[in-house]
């Protein structure tokens, strides 16, 4: 299960822009060029172990691949290639 620390690592690795559009979540927005291609919420709770199981779905990845992204085994370029193979980019 992904947690807040993983969510922040993923946002940084994908070059997300973090906005504070809601009271409960920060929103990580990922752009390719000037086009928004994905976004996901990062809970602001002080509890670092609260789940972020929604991220794989919002990044069009399997939970396993998303965990690999958080652990630095998958890079932004590889993620973009995954999106291209799925015809999402």
C-alpha positions in Angstrom: 0.0 0.0 0.0 1.3 3.4 -0.9 1.5 6.0 1.8 2.1 9.8 2.0 5.8 9.5 1.7 5.5 7.3 -1.4 3.0 9.8 -2.9 5.5 12.7 -2.4 8.3 10.7 -3.9 6.1 9.9 -7.0 5.1 13.5 -7.3 8.7 14.7 -7.2 9.9 12.0 -9.6 7.2 12.8 -12.2 7.9 16.5 -11.9 4.5 17.3 -10.6 3.3 20.8 -9.7 1.7 20.7 -6.2 -1.3 22.9 -5.7 -3.5 23.3 -2.6 -6.9 23.3 -4.2 -8.7 21.6 -1.3 -8.5 21.7 2.4 -7.9 17.9 2.8 -5.5 17.2 -0.1 -2.7 18.7 -2.1 -3.1 18.0 -5.8 -0.1 16.8 -7.8 -0.5 17.8 -11.4 1.8 16.3 -14.0 2.3 18.0 -17.3 3.9 16.8 -20.6 4.7 20.0 -22.5 1.9 22.3 -21.6 -0.7 19.6 -21.3 -2.0 18.2 -18.0 -1.7 14.4 -18.4 -2.4 13.2 -14.9 -3.1 14.3 -11.4 -3.6 12.8 -8.0 -4.4 13.8 -4.5 -1.9 13.7 -1.6 -3.7 13.6 1.8 -2.5 16.4 4.2 -2.9 14.2 7.3 0.0 14.2 9.7 -0.3 10.4 9.7 2.3 9.3 7.2 0.9 5.7 6.9 -2.6 6.6 5.6 -3.1 4.8 2.3 -2.9 6.4 -1.1 -4.3 3.4 -3.0 -5.9 5.7 -5.6 -2.6 6.8 -7.2 -2.0 3.7 -9.5 -5.5 4.2 -11.1 -4.9 7.9 -11.6 -1.4 7.3 -13.1 -2.7 4.5 -15.3 -0.4 2.0 -13.7 -0.6 -1.3 -11.9 -0.2 -1.1 -8.1 3.1 -3.0 -8.5 4.5 -0.6 -11.1 3.4 2.4 -9.0 5.3 1.0 -6.0 8.3 0.5 -8.3 8.0 4.2 -9.3 8.0 5.2 -5.6 11.1 3.0 -5.1 13.0 4.6 -8.0 13.0 1.5 -10.2 10.8 3.2 -12.8 11.7 6.7 -14.1 9.5 9.5 -15.6 10.5 8.6 -19.2 9.6 4.9 -18.6 6.2 6.0 -17.2 5.6 8.2 -20.3 6.4 5.2 -22.5 3.8 3.1 -20.6 1.2 5.8 -21.3 2.2 5.8 -25.0 1.8 2.0 -25.2 -1.7 2.4 -23.7 -2.4 5.0 -26.3 -3.0 7.6 -23.5 -0.3 10.0 -24.7 
